[in-house]
Amino acid sequence: MEYSQMTKRVIDFQKMSFDNWYNAVTSLQNQAVSMMDTVLDQSRWLPDDGRKAIQRWIHLCEQEGGRFKTYVDDGFTGIEKYISESKTTAPTKTKTTE
């Protein structure tokens, strides 16, 4: 197997692993947000400013998680592009007779 193919497979595996991890973490975060919404709905003693601060915090966590995924995906795209370019520009071995 060619090195670029092996490298591509390793990168694909790492990307798939990251995507699965990110989806699991996102599911946990969504569940935590749902639980927090329930707690906020039942906590009448919490002032509106506190509720708004918690809602902003939740929104920022979701937003930054999306940005993080975008950065990692862009990194994988760059690596894949580099691998495909190096594959096309790699010197080919020729058999020489002496």
C-alpha positions in Angstrom: 0.0 0.0 0.0 1.2 3.4 -0.9 2.2 5.8 1.9 -0.3 8.5 0.8 -3.1 5.9 0.9 -2.1 4.8 4.4 -1.8 8.4 5.5 -5.3 9.1 4.1 -6.8 6.2 5.9 -5.2 7.3 9.2 -6.5 10.8 8.7 -10.0 9.5 7.8 -10.0 7.4 10.9 -9.0 10.3 13.1 -11.6 12.5 11.5 -14.3 9.9 12.0 -13.2 9.5 15.6 -13.3 13.2 16.2 -16.8 13.5 14.6 -18.1 10.7 16.8 -16.6 12.2 19.9 -18.0 15.6 19.0 -21.4 14.2 18.4 -21.4 12.4 21.8 -20.2 15.6 23.6 -22.9 17.7 21.8 -25.6 15.2 22.8 -24.4 15.4 26.5 -24.3 19.2 26.2 -27.9 19.3 24.8 -29.1 17.1 27.6 -27.4 19.3 30.2 -29.1 22.4 28.5 -32.4 20.7 28.7 -31.9 19.9 32.4 -30.8 23.4 33.1 -33.9 24.8 31.3 -36.1 22.6 33.5 -34.3 23.8 36.7 -34.6 27.4 35.6 -38.3 27.0 34.9 -38.8 25.6 38.4 -36.6 28.1 40.2 -38.9 31.0 40.8 -36.4 32.5 43.3 -33.8 33.1 40.7 -33.8 36.8 39.4 -34.3 37.5 35.7 -30.8 38.8 35.5 -29.4 35.5 36.7 -31.6 33.6 34.2 -30.4 35.8 31.4 -26.8 35.3 32.4 -27.2 31.6 32.4 -29.0 31.7 29.0 -26.1 33.7 27.5 -23.6 31.3 29.0 -25.4 28.4 27.4 -25.6 30.2 24.1 -21.9 31.0 24.2 -20.9 27.4 25.0 -23.0 26.2 22.0 -21.5 28.9 19.7 -17.9 28.2 20.7 -18.4 24.4 20.4 -19.5 25.0 16.8 -16.5 27.3 16.1 -14.2 24.6 17.6 -15.7 22.0 15.2 -15.2 24.3 12.3 -11.5 24.8 13.2 -10.9 21.1 13.5 -12.8 20.4 10.2 -10.8 23.1 8.4 -7.6 21.5 9.8 -8.6 18.1 8.4 -9.5 19.7 5.1 -6.1 21.3 4.9 -4.4 18.0 5.7 -6.4 16.1 3.1 -5.6 18.8 0.5 -1.9 18.6 1.4 -1.9 14.8 1.1 -3.7 14.9 -2.3 -1.3 17.6 -3.6 1.8 15.7 -2.4 0.4 12.5 -4.0 0.2 14.2 -7.4 3.5 15.9 -7.2 5.4 13.0 -5.7 8.3 11.7 -7.8 7.7 8.4 -9.4 10.2 5.7 -9.1 11.6 4.3 -12.3 13.5 1.1 -12.6 17.0 1.7 -13.9 19.2 -1.0 -15.4 22.9 -0.9 -15.0 
